[in-house]
Amino acid sequence: MNRLAPIYTAAGIRAIEQAAPVEYGSLMSRAGEVAAAHARRMLEADPQRPGRSVLVVAGPGNNGGDAFEVAVHLKAAYFRVAVVFAGDPDKAAESQPADARRALAKWQAAGGGVAADVPRSQRWDLVIDGLFGIGLTRVLEGRHAGLVAAMNAIAEQGVPVLALDVPSGINGDTGAVMGCAVRATATISFIALKPGLLTLGGPDHCGRLHCDTLGLAPANLLAPPGALLDTSVRDLLPPRPRSFHKGNAGAVAVIGGAEGMVGAAFLAGRAAIKTGAGKVYLGLLAAAEHPGAAAPAFDPLQPELMLRRPADAMATAGVIVAGPGMGQSGAAFSALRAALATECPLVLDADALNLMAGSIALAEHATRRHAPTLLTPHPAEAARLLAVGTADVQRDRIAAACAMADRYNSCVVLKGNGSILAAPAGTGPRPRWWINATGNPGMASAGMGDVLAGIAASLLAQGMRAQAALQLAVWAHGAAADALAARGDGPVGITASEVIDVARRMLNRAA
């Protein structure tokens, strides 16, 4: 398997910069050269109308230093470059970092001047955002917020915006929008990827994302805390020998489907059988809760699924999914307690998570389990599991995912824009968290979580380790939705049922 792209927080990037060998020289100078080359490609993208006028917005810190370096290179290539500086050039010696101060001096030596604000009458062909980078932790206000608004107003006129490292206003560690943020056409991330580019508000602001290591090998200088999932996770799926039979592919039990929510269990079961599980049993709570009521005898769209009472389904299967359409009745509580007591790998979703969040006893059962456990919460469910507010979870999604993994001794995916996967501390070498970049807004429809839970259970049943099964399930689930959108079947109107068949194709590309 290929090494996944490493992800570092701001503290990690600074440590790498400190550890960079002396012979690499000025990383700021390298960043400026790389970004200027990228800017030229953007300016020359339309051969019928090559752009020459560039607005550079430079901040008072190192990101501003990168911007001045870009400006120097573009001016030397005969582009018309205007620089707006958010700092005070007369006090640069006192307020700017040394490298940024040298970059400003280099710009001035090249004959460049600085303005305090964006010229109103000028027409631009490209805007370069170098206002704030990875270090931003405060809400943008006043003049800085005004500069962000000015860049966004120019972008609304169809002018492309290139952000250096991180779009200004985005917290590089969390993806939070700090009051307001630049909406870039493209972002070039230096040295390595940052979490804030990949989760929460980051993906909506960074545009096309590019990464340049500036000639460094960051993972050789500092072990990465996180990594980005990519197509190489498909290599985790074990190959099937010709002598393979359904017993080798394992058996999954789906426990859920209370009255009025049977469809959720069907979706999870269909996802499990179509992504490789040998046998799938549905333990429907509707039948257990209302013995005299009419309950489905089989799934007419997927007759391979075998319908049982919950206890019978769990007794037969080697992997259990609990939660799809489960509800929070007494019968659901009992079924979840029984599932937690088994030695089977277990996937917990939806109301299984809500039941566990509301019961100290169930939570302790989960924590003490020796068999693998996977949790698949959305932010509101995560908040209940951590006994905090949803906003607290979203404020630092990586910290929330890691906290759940530790508290419940489980592998976790915190779903959302840039889903965060985390393993419990001490379970192996770094990284301990991953970010998934597949998926699109079309997945905001009913049943998507049920399908993900079914895929994860299927991969567990086929012998994958918990961490690997969750990685591949999350990646394939999102990639399937992306494929649907790419062919014109989304993002509007994507259904969970459609995702199942495309996810199967995603997995089979590994064969």
Buried (B, 14 or more C-beta within 10 A) or exposed (E): EEEBBBBBBBEBBBBBBEEBEEEEEBBBBBBBBBBBBBBBEBBEEEEEEEBEBBBBBBBBBBBBBBBBBBBBBBBEBEBBBBBBBBBEBEEBEEEBBEBBBBBBBBBBEBEBEBEEEBEEEEEBBBBBBBBBBBBBEEEBEEEBBBBBBBBBEBBEEEBBBBBBBBBBBBBBBBBBBBEBBBBBBBBBBBBBBBBBBBBBBBBBBBBEBBBBBBEBEBBEBBEBBBBBBBBBBBEBBBEEEEEEEEEBBBBBBBBBBBBEBBBBBBBBBBBBBBBBBBBBBBBBBBBBBEEEEEBBEEBEEBEEBBBBBBBBBBBBBBBBBBBBBBBBBEBBBBBBBBBBEBEBBBBBBBBBBBBBBEBEEBBEBBBEBEBBBBBBBBBBBBBBBBEBEBEBBBBBBBBBBBBBBBBBBBBBBBBBBBBBBBBBEEEEEEBBBBBBBBBBBBBEBEBBBBBBBBBBBBBBBBBBBBBBBBBBBBBBBBBBBBBBBEEEBBBEEBBBBBBBBBBBEBBEEBE
